[in-house]
Amino acid sequence: MTVIDVQGLTKVYQGGLKKRNIVALDNVTFSIKQGEIFGLLGPNGAGKTTFMKVALGIAHASSGRITITGKRPSDPSSRLHVGYLPENHRFPQHLTGLGLLESTGRLYGMSESEINVRTKQLLPMVGMDKWGSTNIRKYSKGMQQRIGLAQAMMPDPEVLMLDEPTDGVDPVGKVEIRGVLERIRDDGKSVVLNSHLLAEVESLADRVAILSRGRLVKISTVDELTSRQCQYEIKADIGNRLVEIPQDIGRVLNLSSQGLIVELVEDEKINYVIDELRMKKISIRSIEPLKISLEQSFIEEVTLSSKNDKGEVAL
């Protein structure tokens, strides 16, 4: 089931007198499914935060269409089942953490009994149960992020939109927040995650969209983005034996006594390599597609997009 549907979405900020217009989103089309963590990746100014603002009705699209659970941002009810944690948020400093959650609940039209039950669930969930009665002004950056996540989760939303949710959070806190987001996904809810921490996105996201200069460069699963096409690492007891493959099959990129890395003309040719190793009576321990980091894949995609756009690299 699709919870967010984006079709030809364009957002242009008018530059005003003697200033050029800024195209923040340029004919972007994709969809987000129920029960997935969806990562938004891109350099600064790629359009990630603008997408969230348009989805929430904070900014208005210049053209195209976006719906959340079938409703457009112009319909206020579209936001009843959406939680949002903005980047660089500014919560009222005179409130306590508990007071922020209570105020958020009232804004969503929750009853006092619902608010009471929900706050008792959320404060321990984000590790803030001992700090709920403390004023937000006394919170560290990491604590503010934790309580910010809790306020986004207050209405038990179907869609959670998070802009840099672990910014300033310590390593232990990041692991805990990751666990919270995984539980939300397992409950059938959707999470839209905008983060510059690519290792975090790689460990969490089911699919990612890469934006560059307002355009959708790539949308794919993390596994697809981090797998080298037609490249395999084979762990085997090679010893001092020579292993070669014909050019019409592929080539050996690396050979050692413990295995080899091959690049093939097509994935099906891995069967030829396996047969060759078996004919040489070489014991095969494992065969895995060669992986790269999401960061490396991201840089390659953005660099290629920049070259195609203007013949230069702009990261």
KOLPARO-837523 format. One record per atom (N, C-alpha, C): z, y, x. Coordinates in steps of 0.001 Angstrom, whole numbers, padded with zeros to 6 digits, always signed. Layout:
<sites>
ZYX...
</sites>
This chain:
<sites>
+000000-001199+000841+000000+000000+000000+000000+001249+000876-000832+002212+000532-000921+003465+001276+000085+004470+000727+000920+005051+001610+001886+006056+001165+001431+007472+001509+000665+007620+002593+000096+008924+002948-001400+008728+003159-002189+009495+002431-003643+009397+002527-004198+010755+002939-004926+010782+004035-005462+012023+004591-006977+011921+004632-007662+012873+003999-009121+012840+003925-009703+014194+004313-010384+014242+005467-011077+015457+005900-010179+016669+006028-008942+016461+006455-007963+017553+006481-008277+018552+007591-008392+019820+007203-008670+020903+008148-007690+022046+007906-007144+022552+008991-006278+023722+008919-006700+024723+009975-007071+025925+009508-007487+026999+010408-006514+028161+010253-005918+028562+011347-005066+029751+011344-005938+030971+011649-005906+031945+010744-006725+033137+010914-006181+033994+012048-007077+034386+012939-006651+035131+014113-006404+036601+013875-006924+037137+012784-006730+038559+012535-007704+039412+013341-007440+040703+013368-008338+041657+014007-008505+041364+015500-009744+041164+015904-010136+040960+017306-009564+039687+017928-009009+038821+017100-008494+037553+017617-009255+036402+016972-009545+035388+017779-010310+034264+017263-009443+033361+016392-010087+032689+015449-009375+031729+014616-008964+030516+015446-007878+029879+015033-007378+028685+015724-007513+027501+014777-008291+026508+015190-008462+025300+014390-007377+024308+014804-006351+024190+013976-005224+023313+014301-005504+021872+013916-006233+021668+012813-006656+020337+012371-008123+020429+011987-008904+019477+012474-010352+019549+012308-010887+018258+011680-011005+018270+010345-011622+017153+009612-010947+015816+009939-009630+015785+009817-008837+014603+010158-008741+013660+008954-009006+012373+009201-008935+011356+008143-008207+010123+008658-007156+009718+007967-006479+008450+008238-005506+008178+007107-004877+007015+007137-003873+006677+006121-002688+006008+006794-001530+006109+006148-000295+005503+006638+000195+004529+005586+000535+003328+006030+000895+002263+005102+002399+002215+004829+002728+001591+003726+004134+001354+003406+004725+000374+004414+005940+000663+004874+006635-000258+005757+006127-000278+007179+005633+000857+007682+005222+000906+009083+005770+002159+009752+005963+002061+011050+006292+003229+011864+004992+003708+012485+004625+004935+012172+003331+005491+012559+003570+006622+013545+003048+006486+014765+003249+007487+015798+002134+008508+015838+002508+009772+015993+001551+010851+016207+001638+011277+017669+000537+011143+018389+000505+011486+019805-000527+012569+020046-000272+013381+021042-001232+014413+021410-000590+015427+022338-001404+016144+023123-000864+017205+023978-000297+018332+023110+000381+019279+023753+000848+020459+023032-000348+021165+022385-000186+021559+021130-001260+022250+020427-002305+021329+019838-002019+020020+019812-003012+019067+019299-003090+019056+017778-002029+019548+017099-002032+019581+015640-001011+018672+014989-000134+018062+015776+000825+017093+015231+001823+017749+014274+002448+018833+014733+003424+019513+013888+002743+020182+012703+001546+020711+012914+000797+021310+011801+000524+020278+010719+000194+019046+011127-000031+017990+010136+001214+017797+009276+002382+017726+009913+003615+017533+009152+003862+018699+008199+003617+019914+008674+003846+021089+007835+002911+021108+006630+001656+020725+006825+000713+020676+005714+001117+019583+004732+001533+018436+005252+001944+017326+004392+003123+017707+003509+003990+018577+004036+005196+018967+003314+005038+020253+002519+003850+020836+002541+003625+022067+001789+004171+023312+002468+004605+023195+003716+005084+024355+004464+003909+025230+004883+002805+024593+005208+001537+025272+005485+000489+024694+004543-000553+025467+004281-001576+025048+003327-002861+024675+004064-003483+023596+003642-004734+023149+004241-005856+024139+003943-006748+024309+004901-007928+025141+004667-008967+024384+003861-009045+023077+004099-009931+022204+003321-009473+020765+003515-010061+019862+002721-009668+018470+002794-008513+018181+001852-007966+016982+001971-006946+016542+001007-005919+015651+001702-004668+015789+001272-003608+014892+001714-002704+014596+000522-002319+013344+000375-001382+012964-000680-000267+012117-000077+000935+012284-000644+002094+011461-000284+002528+010740-001551+002512+009415-001494+002769+008568-002669+001948+009052-003863+000692+009410-003597-000241+009778-004649-000172+011211-005111+000731+012017-004555+000894+013403-005002+000527+014377-003891-000082+015502-004282-000457+016518-003308+000739+017398-002952+000707+018034-001773+001823+018899-001369+002084+020049-002338+001076+020473-003088+001268+021557-004056+002193+021144-005200+002417+019839-005362+003333+019327-006374+004713+019157-005726+005703+019973-006131+007030+019877-005496+007644+018483-005565+007282+017712-006575+007864+016362-006697+007383+015438-005586+006326+015838-004862+005833+015005-003752+006862+014909-002633+007807+015870-002611+008790+015906-001521+010128+015275-001897+010251+014813-003127+011514+014227-003560+011851+012941-002809+010817+012249-002369+011035+010970-001698+010603+011026-000228+010684+012243+000345+010331+012448+001750+011509+013084+002465+011891+012528+003613+012904+013136+004462+012231+013743+005683+012754+014876+006175+012088+015594+007258+013104+016104+008269+012858+015796+009532+013620+016367+010635+012658+017182+011493+012723+018524+011415+011802+019344+012204+012228+019430+013660+011288+019805+014500+011621+020106+015890+012311+021465+015937+013256+021632+016852+013965+022909+017013+014574+023392+015693+015229+022484+014987+015851+022844+013718+017036+023791+013954+017378+024535+012918+018516+025456+012979+019365+025253+011732+020297+024320+011798+021186+024074+010671+022267+025159+010626+022747+025493+009437+023799+026517+009325+025027+026152+010156+025366+027016+011080+026418+026699+012049+027816+026665+011440+028000+027308+010273+029324+027324+009666+029635+026020+008927+028600+025196+008695+028812+023940+007983+029340+022858+008926+030059+021918+008367+030385+020701+009098+029223+019731+008937+029236+018646+009712+028190+017640+009543+028184+017075+008136+029377+016792+007610+029490+016291+006237+028989+017328+005247+029335+018599+005486+028889+019671+004590+027376+019789+004557+026724+019587+005720+025259+019632+005759+024663+018532+004897+025212+017329+005007+024696+016213+004213+024920+016461+002727+026075+016993+002377+026363+017274+000963+025401+018331+000419+025155+019387+001197+024230+020436+000765+022816+019883+000609+022421+019030+001543+021095+018417+001463+020973+017567+000203+022017+016800-000092+022000+015968-001290+021838+016789-002552+022531+017923-002610+022422+018784-003798+021019+019368-003922+020409+019718-002789+019034+020235-002833+018068+019195-003387+018359+017936-003151+017519+016862-003663+017891+016477-005099+018891+017135-005671+019277+016844-007039+020120+015598-007200+020775+015162-006129+021630+013987-006204+022951+014334-006882+023546+013381-007586+024846+013591-008211+025938+013542-007146+027131+014073-007470+028230+014087-006508+028637+012670-006110+028593+011746-007057+028945+010360-006721+027903+009747-005788+026628+010048-006024+025570+009553-005142+025727+010144-003745+026066+011424-003682+026250+012097-002395+027409+011466-001637+028477+011188-002326+029654+010603-001694+029348+009232-001097+028640+008407-001870+028275+007071-001392+027337+007166-000198+026354+008046-000284+025327+008141+000760+025908+008677+002070+026773+009677+001992+027358+010218+003226+028214+009174+003937+028904+008359+003169+029726+007305+003772+028865+006233+004435+027636+006083+003975+026705+005146+004614+026100+005735+005886+025718+007018+005807+024903+007602+006869+025695+008020+008103+026875+008583+007924+027626+009056+009094+027904+007936+010094+028367+006756+009661+028529+005665+010635+027186+005163+011180+026155+005197+010336+024860+004673+010744+024298+005438+011940+024541+006767+011976+024015+007579+013087+025092+007876+014131+026247+007197+014022+027304+007359+015007+028043+008674+014923+028135+009245+013702+028797+010538+013536+029989+010476+012590+030496+009291+012313+031604+009161+011359+032880+009845+011847+033061+009989+013151+034260+010644+013683+034085+012162+013793+032882+012636+013523+032580+014056+013721+032118+014750+012443+032223+014060+011311+031733+014631+010063+032448+015899+009648+033738+016049+009986+034512+017223+009584+034488+018338+010631+033691+018159+011686+033582+019153+012761+032419+020102+012479+032618+021394+012772+031546+022366+012566+030354+022073+013469+029165+022281+012927+027931+021998+013655+027840+022843+014924+028445+024040+014920+028360+024894+016098+028990+024250+017334+029853+023274+017102+030527+022590+018207+029780+021331+018657+028681+021018+017990+027928+019806+018316+027084+020010+019574+026962+018955+020350+025992+018942+021441+024588+018781+020852+023582+018923+021708+022198+018774+021222+021972+017370+020662+022504+016370+021347+022347+015008+020871+023025+014782+019533+024211+015370+019344+024919+015236+018072+024163+015942+016952+023560+017080+017260+022771+017780+016251+021554+016954+015829+020965+016226+016775+019837+015365+016429+020288+014214+015536+021445+013664+015828+021971+012564+015015+022239+013017+013588+022919+014166+013436+023217+014636+012083+021934+015088+011389+020965+015561+012189+019671+015928+011618+018933+014720+011056+019025+013605+011764+018426+012372+011264+019110+011939+009969+020427+012089+009930+021174+011707+008725+020754+012560+007532+020583+013884+007730+020174+014731+006603+018769+014387+006134+017899+013965+007059+016549+013556+006656+016583+012278+005830+017580+011432+006095+017703+010159+005388+018529+010264+004103+019060+011452+003832+020010+011624+002731+019468+011137+001383+018212+011434+000993+017745+011003-000330+017236+009566-000362+017487+008807+000713+016949+007447+000819+015438+007476+000597+014723+008237+001458+013311+008524+001205+012395+007329+001420+011250+007385+000745+010203+006393+000964+009454+006677+002255+009402+007957+002633+008708+008389+003851+009646+009281+004651+009785+008976+005936+010632+009762+006832+009731+010391+007890+009721+011732+007953+008878+012444+008912+009779+013073+009963+009606+012632+011212+010507+013011+012291+009725+013659+013428+010100+014895+013758+009447+015642+014834+010393+015698+016032+010104+014925+017056+010930+014804+018268+012382+014446+017914+012610+013306+017260+013953+012981+016767+014983+012676+017835+014572+012257+019024+015551+011891+020061+015628+012931+021175+015098+014117+020925+015171+015186+021919+016633+015543+022189+017074+015386+023424+018447+015708+023794+019447+014597+023571+018988+013456+023080+019888+012336+022809+020022+011485+024070+021247+011030+024362+021482+010213+025552+020862+008824+025378+020690+008061+026474+020027+006751+026393+020631+005799+025375+021965+005764+025288+022603+004882+024317+022254+005324+022899+022279+006637+022677+021938+007171+021362+020500+006874+020974+019595+006909+021953+018194+006603+021665+018031+005162+021193+018745+004259+021834+018688+002856+021414+019226+002705+020001+020312+003412+019699+020907+003323+018362+019968+003893+017302+019336+005031+017603+018398+005631+016652+017195+004720+016457+016747+004090+017537+015641+003142+017423+015996+002020+016457+017219+001527+016560+017659+000477+015644+017680+000940+014204+018097+002196+013969+018112+002749+012606+016700+002804+012044+015755+003279+012848+014373+003403+012371+013756+002032+012107+014086+001057+012919+013578-000291+012689+014124-000875+011389+015401-000581+011084+015974-001057+009821+015303-000391+008628+014993+000897+008777+014297+001611+007702+012940+000969+007438+012221+000668+008510+010920+000004+008350+011084-001369+007709+012072-002113+008137+012284-003449+007581+012645-003403+006102+013164-002258+005645+013472-002080+004222+012239-001666+003417+011075-001603+004084+009840-001265+003384+009533+000214+003323+010298+001038+004074+010038+002479+004113+009082+002794+005268+008488+003976+005220+007529+004387+006252+008128+005517+007089+007839+005492+008384+008326+006516+009304+007128+007119+010031+007028+008448+009997+006011+009166+010775+006738+009814+011942+006375+009416+013146+007133+009781+014344+006266+010596+015298+006679+011843+015527+006024+012683+016514+006953+012807+017712+006536+012291+018851+007400+012316+020029+006564+012407+021291+007071+013178+022270+006442+013223+023586+006902+012075+024470+007907+011329+024015+008412+010193+024787+007561+008967+024455+006505+008765+025226+005529+007732+024882+006107+006330+025004+007036+006128+025918+007663+004806+026023+008436+004489+024747+009031+005513+024157+009764+005334+022901+008803+004970+021771+007691+005687+021685+006690+005393+020659+006128+003990+020856+005895+003623+022109+005344+002301+022413+006272+001185+021944+007576+001402+022064+008533+000367+021681+008778+000321+020177+008427+001405+019462+008762+001500+018047+007564+001383+017101+006479+002046+017447+005398+002250+016478+004576+000984+016253+004149+000817+015016+003192-000242+014684+001770+000233+014958+001483+001479+014553+000179+002087+014825+000389+003516+015296-000600+004034+016004-000530+005427+016458-001866+006112+016223-001780+007421+015995-002969+008272+015943-002881+009246+017111-003958+009369+017869-004016+010309+018981-004837+011514+018549-004216+012688+018608-004887+013938+018271-005123+014741+019539-006246+015440+019589-006540+016336+020694-007364+017492+020172-006854+018708+020371-007520+019918+019889-007821+019853+018400-006895+019270+017675-007018+019218+016228-007849+018081+015690-008457+017316+016572-009324+016218+016133-008638+014869+016330-008965+013940+015446-008469+012572+015582-009322+011848+016613-008718+011539+017754-009436+010886+018851-009455+009380+018677-008321+008827+018245-008196+007374+018164-007073+007039+017199-007257+005963+016445-006179+005413+015636-006214+003900+015809-005073+003327+016178-005077+001923+016548-003650+001403+016585-003510+000085+016679-002192-000488+016919-001807-000264+018376-000518-000319+018644-000041-000159+020020-000582-001283+020892-000624-002502+020363-001140-003638+021131-002584-003412+021555-003393-002898+020642-004807-002658+020965-004953-001556+022009-004128-000529+021917-004226+000581+022857-003762+000208+024253-002840-000733+024343-002273-001080+025645-002896-002342+026250-003881-002920+025590-004570-004096+026130-005875-003666+026781-006098-004117+028002-007352-003866+028694-008417-004801+028117-009492-004241+027615-010523-005051+026984-011124-006042+027978-011084-007313+027601-011711-008399+028367-011098-008592+029756-009866-008139+029955-009181-008375+031225-007952-009246+030971-007792-010281+031811-006706-011245+031630-005979-011499+032940-004674-011673+032822-003866-012110+033955-003537-013583+033753-003939-014414+034711-003719-015864+034634-002739-016254+035727-001577-016730+035315-000592-017218+036282-000826-018711+036467-001130-019092+037713-001504-020480+037996-001197-020803+039449-001100-022095+039744-000806-022547+041106-002103-022628+041901-002584-021464+042332-003865-021391+043049-003730-021926+044474-002615-021601+045116-002450-022002+046511-003455-021266+047388-004116-022013+048283-005114-021390+049159-006542-021698+048713-006693-022126+047455-008037-022466+046956-008806-021220+046537-010123-021292+046665-011003-020191+046298-011449-020359+044846-011330-019293+044093-011767-019312+042696-012804-018209+042506-013997-018596+042080-015067-017640+041814-015650-017905+040426-016200-016853+039802-016879-017027+038512-018235-016328+038578-019245-016838+037882-020577-016234+037907-020582-014820+037335-021525-014004+037778-021599-012622+037322-021852-012519+035820-022565-013494+035252-022829-013427+033820-021594-013795+032991-020529-014258+033649-019251-014550+032987-018277-013395+033185-018278-012846+034397-017371-011750+034699-017104-011671+036180-015918-011244+036552-015576-011138+037969-014074-011275+038152-013688-011692+039358-012286-011815+039731-011847-010486+040330-010860-009832+039703-010374-008551+040196-009316-008721+041270-008522-009790+041136-007446-010027+042100-007156-011514+042158-006955-012025+043364-006681-013448+043550-005530-013616+044527-004534-014421+044136-003406-014721+045008-003032-016185+044833-002076-016639+045612-001654-018037+045511-000961-018318+044176-000494-017251+043494+000239-017414+042245-000611-017170+040995-001875-016758+041173-002705-016529+039997-003860-015587+040282-004495-015109+039226-005640-014227+039369-005766-013318+038157-006468-012208+038347-006803-011280+037262-008321-011251+037159-008833-011470+035957-010282-011522+035760-010711-010481+034739-011919-009980+034906-012560-009100+033927-013820-009819+033444-013922-010038+032145-014979-010848+031578-015967-009994+030789-017186-010483+030628-018187-009750+029860-017852-009762+028370-017126-010787+027933-016609-010864+026568-015406-011791+026557-014528-011589+025569-013264-012322+025547-013455-013839+025494-014512-014307+024821-014725-015744+024663-014941-016461+025995-015328-015705+027023-015610-016313+028323-014339-016805+029028-013178-016476+028476-011932-016958+029091-011895-018483+029075-012568-019092+028090-012609-020557+028026-013323-021150+029233-014357-020462+029730-015069-020920+030926-014119-020915+032119-013337-019832+032257-012414-019722+033386-011368-020828+033323-010859-021089+032126-009868-022160+031960-010450-023504+032374-011676-023759+031935-012330-025033+032298-012510-025149+033810-012892-024068+034467-013086-024084+035912-011781-024399+036642-010705-023772+036193-009407-024019+036828-008964-025467+036631-009202-025988+035466-008828-027387+035204-009663-028354+036029-010945-028047+036217-011805-028910+037038-011315-028947+038487-010707-027825+038927-010163-027781+040282-008731-028324+040333-008276-028864+039173-006923-029427+039045-005846-028406+039380-006086-027162+038905-005122-026083+039087-004254-025983+037833-002952-026042+038031-002014-025965+036902-001896-024519+036422-002152-024316+035123-002078-022979+034508-000721-022808+033826+000001-021758+034208+001313-021504+033608+001238-020580+032398+000382-019568+032462+000243-018649+031332-001042-017853+031450-001534-017388+030300-002712-016515+030234-002380-015392+029272-002466-014142+029743-002134-013002+028892-003159-011886+029093-003501-011174+028002-004351-009983+028167-003656-008983+029085-004422-008360+029943-003851-007386+030865-003403-006152+030089-002180-005713+030339-001604-004593+029606-001505-003356+030487-001645-002201+029839-001348-000930+030486-000297-000244+029617+000308+000810+030120+001304+001528+029326+000598+002379+028277+001322+002694+027219+000772+003585+026197+000477+004957+026799+001307+005373+027750+001081+006664+028409-000263+006688+029123-000576+005620+029846-001852+005560+030557-003016+005551+029582-002901+004765+028507-003954+004720+027498-004140+006079+026839-003024+006752+026536-003065+008075+025917-003801+009073+026810-003462+009088+028096-004098+010030+029023-005599+009763+029122-005982+008487+029160-007397+008146+029231-008154+008636+027996-007564+008419+026812-008227+008823+025566-008359+010336+025477-007295+011059+025811-007326+012515+025721-008269+013110+026762-008257+012540+027956-009155+013018+029007-010611+012822+028609-010932+011653+028078-012291+011382+027635-012708+012333+026519-011796+012585+025574-012096+013492+024474-012357+014906+024977-011545+015350+025941-011704+016692+026495-013035+016835+027224-013428+015794+027960-014713+015829+028669-015866+015889+027675-015765+015122+026608-016824+015108+025602-016931+016438+024878-015791+017125+024675-015789+018386+023944-016363+019538+024757-015857+019667+026012-016205+020871+026773-016625+020597+028209-016709+019319+028558-017094+018998+029918-016001+019274+030921-014751+019348+030432-013639+019609+031342-012415+018863+030843-011427+018745+031706-010185+018071+031360-009146+019123+030999-008515+018955+029820-007456+019883+029392-006320+019073+028804-005285+018868+029587-004153+018054+029123-002967+018947+028795
</sites>
